[in-house]
Amino acid sequence: MKKRTKTLPAIITGVAILIGGIWMINESRYPNVPAFNDHFTRKFLKKDKKVDDGFYEFKSKTGQYTMWFPEEYRLIHENDEDYVVSRKMYERWVAAYTKEHKKEHQINSISLKFSEGRDP
């Protein structure tokens, strides 16, 4: 029984170190910019597709469009109304970033509404 009580903590510690190492390696593969620091926004961006200085390729979850997305912006996703997608016909989201301007916080945003008409 004593041998078992020493082995179990060692196994748990080893697994925790292994999982932590894998997580750190995975996180280090992303660019160190605000868009990739946000886990929700990162789902839409291609880390190896920097299209221009300060922009990454954004791929819609509807699959209907791609666009240049500024690296300092993040998609707002605090509730179910912030990001809405309905199959391949409709998508709506808002992205924002805050910067210091003349000792005040300036909020900049992008709002997108994509809707595809249906044939009668």
N, CA, C and O atoms as CSV, one atom per row, in Angstrom:
chain,resi,resn,atom,element,x,y,z
A,1,MET,N,N,0.820,-1.197,0.000
A,1,MET,CA,C,0.000,0.000,0.000
A,1,MET,C,C,0.865,1.262,0.000
A,1,MET,O,O,0.517,2.245,-0.654
A,2,LYS,N,N,1.992,1.245,0.730
A,2,LYS,CA,C,2.865,2.420,0.769
A,2,LYS,C,C,3.445,2.735,-0.604
A,2,LYS,O,O,3.553,3.899,-0.990
A,3,LYS,N,N,3.813,1.702,-1.329
A,3,LYS,CA,C,4.392,1.903,-2.652
A,3,LYS,C,C,3.381,2.565,-3.590
A,3,LYS,O,O,3.738,3.408,-4.412
A,4,ARG,N,N,2.135,2.174,-3.454
A,4,ARG,CA,C,1.081,2.724,-4.284
A,4,ARG,C,C,0.852,4.208,-3.994
A,4,ARG,O,O,0.608,4.977,-4.924
A,5,THR,N,N,0.924,4.626,-2.736
A,5,THR,CA,C,0.702,6.028,-2.380
A,5,THR,C,C,1.827,6.919,-2.882
A,5,THR,O,O,1.611,8.117,-3.068
A,6,LYS,N,N,3.004,6.385,-3.104
A,6,LYS,CA,C,4.117,7.177,-3.644
A,6,LYS,C,C,4.043,7.234,-5.175
A,6,LYS,O,O,4.433,8.233,-5.780
A,7,THR,N,N,3.553,6.181,-5.783
A,7,THR,CA,C,3.499,6.101,-7.236
A,7,THR,C,C,2.416,7.011,-7.814
A,7,THR,O,O,2.641,7.670,-8.829
A,8,LEU,N,N,1.260,7.052,-7.185
A,8,LEU,CA,C,0.141,7.846,-7.685
A,8,LEU,C,C,0.469,9.341,-7.786
A,8,LEU,O,O,0.214,9.932,-8.835
A,9,PRO,N,N,1.022,9.980,-6.749
A,9,PRO,CA,C,1.394,11.397,-6.901
A,9,PRO,C,C,2.453,11.627,-7.987
A,9,PRO,O,O,2.429,12.652,-8.668
A,10,ALA,N,N,3.374,10.680,-8.147
A,10,ALA,CA,C,4.403,10.816,-9.181
A,10,ALA,C,C,3.779,10.767,-10.572
A,10,ALA,O,O,4.171,11.525,-11.458
A,11,ILE,N,N,2.808,9.877,-10.762
A,11,ILE,CA,C,2.126,9.775,-12.058
A,11,ILE,C,C,1.329,11.046,-12.333
A,11,ILE,O,O,1.380,11.575,-13.443
A,12,ILE,N,N,0.596,11.545,-11.340
A,12,ILE,CA,C,-0.197,12.767,-11.504
A,12,ILE,C,C,0.705,13.953,-11.833
A,12,ILE,O,O,0.376,14.757,-12.705
A,13,THR,N,N,1.823,14.068,-11.154
A,13,THR,CA,C,2.782,15.147,-11.407
A,13,THR,C,C,3.353,15.040,-12.818
A,13,THR,O,O,3.467,16.044,-13.522
A,14,GLY,N,N,3.710,13.837,-13.228
A,14,GLY,CA,C,4.258,13.625,-14.572
A,14,GLY,C,C,3.264,13.987,-15.655
A,14,GLY,O,O,3.629,14.625,-16.643
A,15,VAL,N,N,2.009,13.588,-15.484
A,15,VAL,CA,C,0.969,13.902,-16.459
A,15,VAL,C,C,0.728,15.410,-16.513
A,15,VAL,O,O,0.558,15.971,-17.596
A,16,ALA,N,N,0.713,16.070,-15.355
A,16,ALA,CA,C,0.512,17.520,-15.320
A,16,ALA,C,C,1.650,18.247,-16.042
A,16,ALA,O,O,1.394,19.195,-16.786
A,17,ILE,N,N,2.871,17.832,-15.843
A,17,ILE,CA,C,4.031,18.438,-16.518
A,17,ILE,C,C,3.942,18.214,-18.020
A,17,ILE,O,O,4.226,19.124,-18.799
A,18,LEU,N,N,3.555,17.023,-18.432
A,18,LEU,CA,C,3.429,16.707,-19.851
A,18,LEU,C,C,2.341,17.557,-20.512
A,18,LEU,O,O,2.562,18.115,-21.587
A,19,ILE,N,N,1.186,17.658,-19.887
A,19,ILE,CA,C,0.088,18.467,-20.431
A,19,ILE,C,C,0.481,19.936,-20.486
A,19,ILE,O,O,0.201,20.617,-21.473
A,20,GLY,N,N,1.128,20.428,-19.435
A,20,GLY,CA,C,1.580,21.821,-19.417
A,20,GLY,C,C,2.598,22.095,-20.515
A,20,GLY,O,O,2.556,23.151,-21.146
A,21,GLY,N,N,3.499,21.170,-20.747
A,21,GLY,CA,C,4.498,21.329,-21.812
A,21,GLY,C,C,3.872,21.368,-23.186
A,21,GLY,O,O,4.246,22.187,-24.025
A,22,ILE,N,N,2.919,20.483,-23.420
A,22,ILE,CA,C,2.225,20.464,-24.709
A,22,ILE,C,C,1.454,21.761,-24.915
A,22,ILE,O,O,1.468,22.325,-26.010
A,23,TRP,N,N,0.782,22.236,-23.874
A,23,TRP,CA,C,0.031,23.486,-23.970
A,23,TRP,C,C,0.957,24.662,-24.292
A,23,TRP,O,O,0.628,25.500,-25.132
A,24,MET,N,N,2.115,24.725,-23.625
A,24,MET,CA,C,3.057,25.832,-23.865
A,24,MET,C,C,3.604,25.804,-25.286
A,24,MET,O,O,3.741,26.853,-25.916
A,25,ILE,N,N,3.913,24.626,-25.792
A,25,ILE,CA,C,4.410,24.514,-27.169
A,25,ILE,C,C,3.337,24.962,-28.147
A,25,ILE,O,O,3.630,25.679,-29.103
A,26,ASN,N,N,2.099,24.547,-27.917
A,26,ASN,CA,C,0.992,24.932,-28.796
A,26,ASN,C,C,0.771,26.445,-28.775
A,26,ASN,O,O,0.582,27.050,-29.830
A,27,GLU,N,N,0.790,27.060,-27.604
A,27,GLU,CA,C,0.578,28.512,-27.485
A,27,GLU,C,C,1.709,29.300,-28.136
A,27,GLU,O,O,1.467,30.379,-28.678
A,28,SER,N,N,2.922,28.793,-28.098
A,28,SER,CA,C,4.057,29.526,-28.658
A,28,SER,C,C,4.030,29.563,-30.185
A,28,SER,O,O,4.765,30.340,-30.794
A,29,ARG,N,N,3.208,28.751,-30.799
A,29,ARG,CA,C,3.113,28.726,-32.259
A,29,ARG,C,C,2.287,29.874,-32.822
A,29,ARG,O,O,2.344,30.145,-34.021
A,30,TYR,N,N,1.519,30.552,-31.971
A,30,TYR,CA,C,0.683,31.661,-32.425
A,30,TYR,C,C,1.448,32.974,-32.326
A,30,TYR,O,O,2.268,33.145,-31.424
A,31,PRO,N,N,1.188,33.912,-33.253
A,31,PRO,CA,C,1.823,35.238,-33.172
A,31,PRO,C,C,1.411,35.943,-31.876
A,31,PRO,O,O,0.301,35.748,-31.381
A,32,ASN,N,N,2.296,36.747,-31.344
A,32,ASN,CA,C,2.034,37.450,-30.094
A,32,ASN,C,C,1.365,38.796,-30.385
A,32,ASN,O,O,1.975,39.854,-30.232
A,33,VAL,N,N,0.100,38.734,-30.809
A,33,VAL,CA,C,-0.706,39.915,-31.094
A,33,VAL,C,C,-2.066,39.733,-30.428
A,33,VAL,O,O,-2.468,38.599,-30.169
A,34,PRO,N,N,-2.792,40.833,-30.142
A,34,PRO,CA,C,-4.073,40.724,-29.434
A,34,PRO,C,C,-5.079,39.769,-30.083
A,34,PRO,O,O,-5.779,39.050,-29.369
A,35,ALA,N,N,-5.167,39.744,-31.408
A,35,ALA,CA,C,-6.143,38.877,-32.067
A,35,ALA,C,C,-5.897,37.401,-31.741
A,35,ALA,O,O,-6.847,36.638,-31.571
A,36,PHE,N,N,-4.650,37.007,-31.657
A,36,PHE,CA,C,-4.340,35.607,-31.358
A,36,PHE,C,C,-4.297,35.331,-29.862
A,36,PHE,O,O,-4.351,34.171,-29.454
A,37,ASN,N,N,-4.202,36.355,-29.047
A,37,ASN,CA,C,-4.242,36.166,-27.601
A,37,ASN,C,C,-5.657,35.866,-27.115
A,37,ASN,O,O,-5.840,35.328,-26.023
A,38,ASP,N,N,-6.653,36.212,-27.919
A,38,ASP,CA,C,-8.044,35.916,-27.600
A,38,ASP,C,C,-8.421,34.580,-28.256
A,38,ASP,O,O,-8.378,34.449,-29.479
A,39,HIS,N,N,-8.785,33.603,-27.441
A,39,HIS,CA,C,-9.041,32.254,-27.959
A,39,HIS,C,C,-10.236,32.187,-28.905
A,39,HIS,O,O,-10.237,31.372,-29.828
A,40,PHE,N,N,-11.252,33.023,-28.700
A,40,PHE,CA,C,-12.402,33.012,-29.593
A,40,PHE,C,C,-12.026,33.578,-30.961
A,40,PHE,O,O,-12.362,32.987,-31.988
A,41,THR,N,N,-11.337,34.708,-30.984
A,41,THR,CA,C,-10.948,35.342,-32.243
A,41,THR,C,C,-10.002,34.446,-33.028
A,41,THR,O,O,-10.086,34.368,-34.254
A,42,ARG,N,N,-9.121,33.787,-32.337
A,42,ARG,CA,C,-8.106,32.947,-32.994
A,42,ARG,C,C,-8.741,31.819,-33.809
A,42,ARG,O,O,-8.124,31.338,-34.760
A,43,LYS,N,N,-9.940,31.391,-33.468
A,43,LYS,CA,C,-10.611,30.310,-34.209
A,43,LYS,C,C,-10.909,30.707,-35.654
A,43,LYS,O,O,-11.078,29.838,-36.510
A,44,PHE,N,N,-10.976,32.004,-35.932
A,44,PHE,CA,C,-11.316,32.495,-37.264
A,44,PHE,C,C,-10.083,32.832,-38.098
A,44,PHE,O,O,-10.188,32.985,-39.316
A,45,LEU,N,N,-8.935,32.949,-37.472
A,45,LEU,CA,C,-7.735,33.433,-38.150
A,45,LEU,C,C,-6.792,32.301,-38.511
A,45,LEU,O,O,-6.730,31.275,-37.833
A,46,LYS,N,N,-6.066,32.510,-39.586
A,46,LYS,CA,C,-5.038,31.548,-39.992
A,46,LYS,C,C,-3.691,32.117,-39.565
A,46,LYS,O,O,-3.251,33.143,-40.084
A,47,LYS,N,N,-3.038,31.447,-38.616
A,47,LYS,CA,C,-1.801,31.976,-38.046
A,47,LYS,C,C,-0.671,32.089,-39.060
A,47,LYS,O,O,0.209,32.935,-38.908
A,48,ASP,N,N,-0.682,31.264,-40.075
A,48,ASP,CA,C,0.388,31.308,-41.062
A,48,ASP,C,C,0.002,32.107,-42.309
A,48,ASP,O,O,0.720,32.083,-43.309
A,49,LYS,N,N,-1.124,32.809,-42.252
A,49,LYS,CA,C,-1.597,33.599,-43.391
A,49,LYS,C,C,-1.599,35.084,-43.059
A,49,LYS,O,O,-2.662,35.700,-42.983
A,50,LYS,N,N,-0.420,35.665,-42.859
A,50,LYS,CA,C,-0.319,37.112,-42.671
A,50,LYS,C,C,-0.375,37.722,-44.062
A,50,LYS,O,O,0.558,37.579,-44.852
A,51,VAL,N,N,-1.485,38.409,-44.358
A,51,VAL,CA,C,-1.705,38.906,-45.717
A,51,VAL,C,C,-1.007,40.226,-45.986
A,51,VAL,O,O,-0.682,40.538,-47.131
A,52,ASP,N,N,-0.777,41.001,-44.937
A,52,ASP,CA,C,-0.071,42.268,-45.071
A,52,ASP,C,C,0.398,42.651,-43.677
A,52,ASP,O,O,0.038,41.995,-42.700
A,53,ASP,N,N,1.185,43.689,-43.578
A,53,ASP,CA,C,1.689,44.120,-42.287
A,53,ASP,C,C,0.524,44.505,-41.375
A,53,ASP,O,O,-0.195,45.463,-41.656
A,54,GLY,N,N,0.340,43.766,-40.296
A,54,GLY,CA,C,-0.721,44.064,-39.345
A,54,GLY,C,C,-2.050,43.393,-39.622
A,54,GLY,O,O,-3.028,43.675,-38.930
A,55,PHE,N,N,-2.119,42.509,-40.619
A,55,PHE,CA,C,-3.372,41.846,-40.983
A,55,PHE,C,C,-3.170,40.348,-41.173
A,55,PHE,O,O,-2.143,39.900,-41.682
A,56,TYR,N,N,-4.181,39.581,-40.749
A,56,TYR,CA,C,-4.199,38.138,-40.957
A,56,TYR,C,C,-5.483,37.770,-41.686
A,56,TYR,O,O,-6.467,38.509,-41.648
A,57,GLU,N,N,-5.463,36.629,-42.343
A,57,GLU,CA,C,-6.655,36.190,-43.059
A,57,GLU,C,C,-7.711,35.694,-42.077
A,57,GLU,O,O,-7.435,34.861,-41.214
A,58,PHE,N,N,-8.906,36.215,-42.221
A,58,PHE,CA,C,-10.065,35.844,-41.423
A,58,PHE,C,C,-10.958,34.986,-42.304
A,58,PHE,O,O,-11.303,35.391,-43.414
A,59,LYS,N,N,-11.335,33.813,-41.827
A,59,LYS,CA,C,-12.232,32.937,-42.582
A,59,LYS,C,C,-13.542,32.818,-41.829
A,59,LYS,O,O,-13.568,32.418,-40.665
A,60,SER,N,N,-14.613,33.163,-42.490
A,60,SER,CA,C,-15.940,33.129,-41.897
A,60,SER,C,C,-16.358,31.710,-41.539
A,60,SER,O,O,-15.982,30.751,-42.213
A,61,LYS,N,N,-17.135,31.586,-40.476
A,61,LYS,CA,C,-17.659,30.275,-40.094
A,61,LYS,C,C,-18.749,29.809,-41.050
A,61,LYS,O,O,-19.086,28.625,-41.074
A,62,THR,N,N,-19.305,30.728,-41.840
A,62,THR,CA,C,-20.269,30.316,-42.864
A,62,THR,C,C,-19.552,29.726,-44.069
A,62,THR,O,O,-20.156,29.014,-44.872
A,63,GLY,N,N,-18.248,30.027,-44.193
A,63,GLY,CA,C,-17.477,29.555,-45.337
A,63,GLY,C,C,-17.725,30.372,-46.599
A,63,GLY,O,O,-17.239,30.009,-47.670
A,64,GLN,N,N,-18.469,31.467,-46.491
A,64,GLN,CA,C,-18.857,32.256,-47.648
A,64,GLN,C,C,-17.857,33.366,-48.006
A,64,GLN,O,O,-17.874,33.861,-49.133
A,65,TYR,N,N,-17.005,33.755,-47.083
A,65,TYR,CA,C,-16.079,34.847,-47.376
A,65,TYR,C,C,-14.822,34.752,-46.516
A,65,TYR,O,O,-14.807,34.107,-45.467
A,66,THR,N,N,-13.777,35.411,-46.990
A,66,THR,CA,C,-12.565,35.645,-46.210
A,66,THR,C,C,-12.284,37.141,-46.294
A,66,THR,O,O,-12.755,37.819,-47.207
A,67,MET,N,N,-11.524,37.641,-45.348
A,67,MET,CA,C,-11.198,39.067,-45.352
A,67,MET,C,C,-9.897,39.297,-44.591
A,67,MET,O,O,-9.405,38.399,-43.908
A,68,TRP,N,N,-9.349,40.482,-44.708
A,68,TRP,CA,C,-8.188,40.883,-43.933
A,68,TRP,C,C,-8.681,41.340,-42.571
A,68,TRP,O,O,-9.588,42.167,-42.486
A,69,PHE,N,N,-8.096,40.814,-41.513
A,69,PHE,CA,C,-8.518,41.161,-40.160
A,69,PHE,C,C,-7.340,41.809,-39.431
A,69,PHE,O,O,-6.256,41.225,-39.395
A,70,PRO,N,N,-7.520,43.000,-38.847
A,70,PRO,CA,C,-6.415,43.688,-38.164
A,70,PRO,C,C,-5.973,42.916,-36.918
A,70,PRO,O,O,-6.807,42.435,-36.151
A,71,GLU,N,N,-4.683,42.805,-36.727
A,71,GLU,CA,C,-4.146,41.996,-35.624
A,71,GLU,C,C,-4.423,42.576,-34.242
A,71,GLU,O,O,-4.336,41.842,-33.258
A,72,GLU,N,N,-4.750,43.853,-34.127
A,72,GLU,CA,C,-4.992,44.427,-32.806
A,72,GLU,C,C,-6.459,44.313,-32.363
A,72,GLU,O,O,-6.776,44.619,-31.213
A,73,TYR,N,N,-7.342,43.883,-33.244
A,73,TYR,CA,C,-8.764,43.740,-32.912
A,73,TYR,C,C,-9.058,42.360,-32.327
A,73,TYR,O,O,-8.322,41.399,-32.548
A,74,ARG,N,N,-10.165,42.293,-31.568
A,74,ARG,CA,C,-10.684,41.034,-31.031
A,74,ARG,C,C,-12.179,40.996,-31.256
A,74,ARG,O,O,-12.857,42.019,-31.155
A,75,LEU,N,N,-12.693,39.813,-31.562
A,75,LEU,CA,C,-14.143,39.660,-31.687
A,75,LEU,C,C,-14.762,39.745,-30.306
A,75,LEU,O,O,-14.256,39.158,-29.350
A,76,ILE,N,N,-15.855,40.477,-30.210
A,76,ILE,CA,C,-16.567,40.583,-28.935
A,76,ILE,C,C,-17.454,39.352,-28.814
A,76,ILE,O,O,-18.182,39.007,-29.745
A,77,HIS,N,N,-17.389,38.699,-27.672
A,77,HIS,CA,C,-18.147,37.454,-27.496
A,77,HIS,C,C,-18.584,37.254,-26.046
A,77,HIS,O,O,-18.425,36.169,-25.486
A,78,GLU,N,N,-19.124,38.285,-25.458
A,78,GLU,CA,C,-19.531,38.214,-24.061
A,78,GLU,C,C,-20.872,37.518,-23.878
A,78,GLU,O,O,-21.118,36.943,-22.817
A,79,ASN,N,N,-21.743,37.553,-24.875
A,79,ASN,CA,C,-23.017,36.842,-24.783
A,79,ASN,C,C,-23.405,36.301,-26.160
A,79,ASN,O,O,-22.689,36.508,-27.139
A,80,ASP,N,N,-24.529,35.618,-26.225
A,80,ASP,CA,C,-24.949,34.961,-27.465
A,80,ASP,C,C,-25.318,35.928,-28.585
A,80,ASP,O,O,-25.407,35.515,-29.741
A,81,GLU,N,N,-25.533,37.192,-28.272
A,81,GLU,CA,C,-25.907,38.163,-29.293
A,81,GLU,C,C,-24.696,38.825,-29.952
A,81,GLU,O,O,-24.840,39.468,-30.992
A,82,ASP,N,N,-23.512,38.679,-29.369
A,82,ASP,CA,C,-22.322,39.320,-29.919
A,82,ASP,C,C,-21.849,38.673,-31.213
A,82,ASP,O,O,-21.460,39.361,-32.157
A,83,TYR,N,N,-21.885,37.362,-31.250
A,83,TYR,CA,C,-21.535,36.650,-32.485
A,83,TYR,C,C,-22.700,35.738,-32.827
A,83,TYR,O,O,-23.053,34.850,-32.051
A,84,VAL,N,N,-23.296,35.961,-33.989
A,84,VAL,CA,C,-24.451,35.174,-34.411
A,84,VAL,C,C,-24.164,34.591,-35.783
A,84,VAL,O,O,-23.738,35.304,-36.692
A,85,VAL,N,N,-24.396,33.300,-35.930
A,85,VAL,CA,C,-24.260,32.651,-37.236
A,85,VAL,C,C,-25.444,31.705,-37.408
A,85,VAL,O,O,-25.819,30.975,-36.491
A,86,SER,N,N,-26.020,31.737,-38.601
A,86,SER,CA,C,-27.148,30.875,-38.909
A,86,SER,C,C,-26.848,30.145,-40.208
A,86,SER,O,O,-27.048,30.676,-41.300
A,87,ARG,N,N,-26.380,28.958,-40.071
A,87,ARG,CA,C,-25.984,28.123,-41.210
A,87,ARG,C,C,-25.113,28.905,-42.176
A,87,ARG,O,O,-24.181,29.590,-41.756
A,88,LYS,N,N,-25.407,28.811,-43.467
A,88,LYS,CA,C,-24.589,29.510,-44.458
A,88,LYS,C,C,-25.259,30.765,-44.979
A,88,LYS,O,O,-24.816,31.336,-45.976
A,89,MET,N,N,-26.318,31.201,-44.322
A,89,MET,CA,C,-27.073,32.341,-44.827
A,89,MET,C,C,-26.809,33.644,-44.082
A,89,MET,O,O,-27.010,34.721,-44.642
A,90,TYR,N,N,-26.368,33.568,-42.842
A,90,TYR,CA,C,-26.324,34.776,-42.026
A,90,TYR,C,C,-25.176,34.710,-41.012
A,90,TYR,O,O,-24.911,33.668,-40.414
A,91,GLU,N,N,-24.508,35.848,-40.839
A,91,GLU,CA,C,-23.460,35.965,-39.825
A,91,GLU,C,C,-23.362,37.429,-39.408
A,91,GLU,O,O,-23.411,38.327,-40.249
A,92,ARG,N,N,-23.224,37.662,-38.107
A,92,ARG,CA,C,-23.074,39.022,-37.592
A,92,ARG,C,C,-22.071,38.998,-36.443
A,92,ARG,O,O,-22.144,38.142,-35.562
A,93,TRP,N,N,-21.133,39.947,-36.461
A,93,TRP,CA,C,-20.176,40.058,-35.360
A,93,TRP,C,C,-19.655,41.481,-35.248
A,93,TRP,O,O,-19.794,42.290,-36.165
A,94,VAL,N,N,-19.052,41.763,-34.103
A,94,VAL,CA,C,-18.408,43.050,-33.846
A,94,VAL,C,C,-17.019,42.756,-33.295
A,94,VAL,O,O,-16.850,41.891,-32.436
A,95,ALA,N,N,-16.040,43.479,-33.793
A,95,ALA,CA,C,-14.676,43.385,-33.285
A,95,ALA,C,C,-14.268,44.772,-32.798
A,95,ALA,O,O,-14.692,45.782,-33.359
A,96,ALA,N,N,-13.447,44.816,-31.753
A,96,ALA,CA,C,-13.053,46.116,-31.202
A,96,ALA,C,C,-11.658,46.043,-30.613
A,96,ALA,O,O,-11.143,44.972,-30.295
A,97,TYR,N,N,-11.067,47.216,-30.479
A,97,TYR,CA,C,-9.840,47.354,-29.689
A,97,TYR,C,C,-9.816,48.742,-29.066
A,97,TYR,O,O,-10.386,49.695,-29.598
A,98,THR,N,N,-9.146,48.829,-27.929
A,98,THR,CA,C,-9.052,50.080,-27.184
A,98,THR,C,C,-7.605,50.539,-27.190
A,98,THR,O,O,-6.689,49.744,-26.979
A,99,LYS,N,N,-7.405,51.835,-27.437
A,99,LYS,CA,C,-6.043,52.381,-27.364
A,99,LYS,C,C,-6.081,53.712,-26.633
A,99,LYS,O,O,-7.107,54.390,-26.583
A,100,GLU,N,N,-4.965,54.057,-26.085
A,100,GLU,CA,C,-4.814,55.322,-25.365
A,100,GLU,C,C,-4.614,56.438,-26.389
A,100,GLU,O,O,-3.743,56.349,-27.255
A,101,HIS,N,N,-5.430,57.491,-26.282
A,101,HIS,CA,C,-5.304,58.631,-27.189
A,101,HIS,C,C,-5.551,59.910,-26.385
A,101,HIS,O,O,-6.655,60.137,-25.890
A,102,LYS,N,N,-4.529,60.731,-26.263
A,102,LYS,CA,C,-4.611,61.984,-25.506
A,102,LYS,C,C,-5.139,61.755,-24.087
A,102,LYS,O,O,-6.033,62.454,-23.610
A,103,LYS,N,N,-4.554,60.754,-23.436
A,103,LYS,CA,C,-4.868,60.389,-22.047
A,103,LYS,C,C,-6.302,59.891,-21.846
A,103,LYS,O,O,-6.807,59.885,-20.723
A,104,GLU,N,N,-6.942,59.483,-22.913
A,104,GLU,CA,C,-8.283,58.898,-22.840
A,104,GLU,C,C,-8.280,57.582,-23.598
A,104,GLU,O,O,-7.461,57.370,-24.492
A,105,HIS,N,N,-9.207,56.695,-23.234
A,105,HIS,CA,C,-9.353,55.432,-23.944
A,105,HIS,C,C,-10.238,55.640,-25.161
A,105,HIS,O,O,-11.369,56.114,-25.051
A,106,GLN,N,N,-9.714,55.285,-26.303
A,106,GLN,CA,C,-10.450,55.397,-27.553
A,106,GLN,C,C,-10.822,53.991,-27.998
A,106,GLN,O,O,-9.946,53.138,-28.143
A,107,ILE,N,N,-12.104,53.738,-28.216
A,107,ILE,CA,C,-12.570,52.419,-28.652
A,107,ILE,C,C,-12.829,52.466,-30.154
A,107,ILE,O,O,-13.607,53.288,-30.636
A,108,ASN,N,N,-12.176,51.586,-30.873
A,108,ASN,CA,C,-12.357,51.462,-32.316
A,108,ASN,C,C,-13.067,50.136,-32.574
A,108,ASN,O,O,-12.785,49.144,-31.902
A,109,SER,N,N,-13.974,50.108,-33.529
A,109,SER,CA,C,-14.701,48.862,-33.765
A,109,SER,C,C,-14.986,48.628,-35.243
A,109,SER,O,O,-14.990,49.549,-36.060
A,110,ILE,N,N,-15.222,47.365,-35.549
A,110,ILE,CA,C,-15.643,46.916,-36.874
A,110,ILE,C,C,-16.922,46.126,-36.645
A,110,ILE,O,O,-16.978,45.263,-35.769
A,111,SER,N,N,-17.929,46.418,-37.421
A,111,SER,CA,C,-19.190,45.691,-37.324
A,111,SER,C,C,-19.473,45.056,-38.675
A,111,SER,O,O,-19.400,45.728,-39.704
A,112,LEU,N,N,-19.794,43.772,-38.683
A,112,LEU,CA,C,-20.053,43.093,-39.934
A,112,LEU,C,C,-21.386,42.361,-39.866
A,112,LEU,O,O,-21.707,41.704,-38.876
A,113,LYS,N,N,-22.144,42.489,-40.932
A,113,LYS,CA,C,-23.379,41.721,-41.075
A,113,LYS,C,C,-23.362,41.116,-42.471
A,113,LYS,O,O,-23.379,41.836,-43.469
A,114,PHE,N,N,-23.330,39.806,-42.533
A,114,PHE,CA,C,-23.328,39.081,-43.799
A,114,PHE,C,C,-24.649,38.337,-43.910
A,114,PHE,O,O,-25.010,37.565,-43.022
A,115,SER,N,N,-25.365,38.569,-44.997
A,115,SER,CA,C,-26.584,37.801,-45.236
A,115,SER,C,C,-26.696,37.522,-46.726
A,115,SER,O,O,-26.449,38.389,-47.563
A,116,GLU,N,N,-27.060,36.337,-47.019
A,116,GLU,CA,C,-27.192,35.921,-48.407
A,116,GLU,C,C,-28.665,35.706,-48.671
A,116,GLU,O,O,-29.330,34.965,-47.947
A,117,GLY,N,N,-29.178,36.350,-49.702
A,117,GLY,CA,C,-30.587,36.208,-50.030
A,117,GLY,C,C,-30.910,34.806,-50.519
A,117,GLY,O,O,-30.072,34.136,-51.121
A,118,ARG,N,N,-32.097,34.385,-50.261
A,118,ARG,CA,C,-32.559,33.077,-50.735
A,118,ARG,C,C,-33.334,33.238,-52.032
A,118,ARG,O,O,-34.061,34.215,-52.209
A,119,ASP,N,N,-33.182,32.294,-52.924
A,119,ASP,CA,C,-33.960,32.309,-54.167
A,119,ASP,C,C,-35.397,31.896,-53.865
A,119,ASP,O,O,-35.621,30.954,-53.105
A,120,PRO,N,N,-36.374,32.590,-54.453
A,120,PRO,CA,C,-37.789,32.237,-54.180
A,120,PRO,C,C,-38.170,30.886,-54.748
A,120,PRO,O,O,-39.313,30.454,-54.602
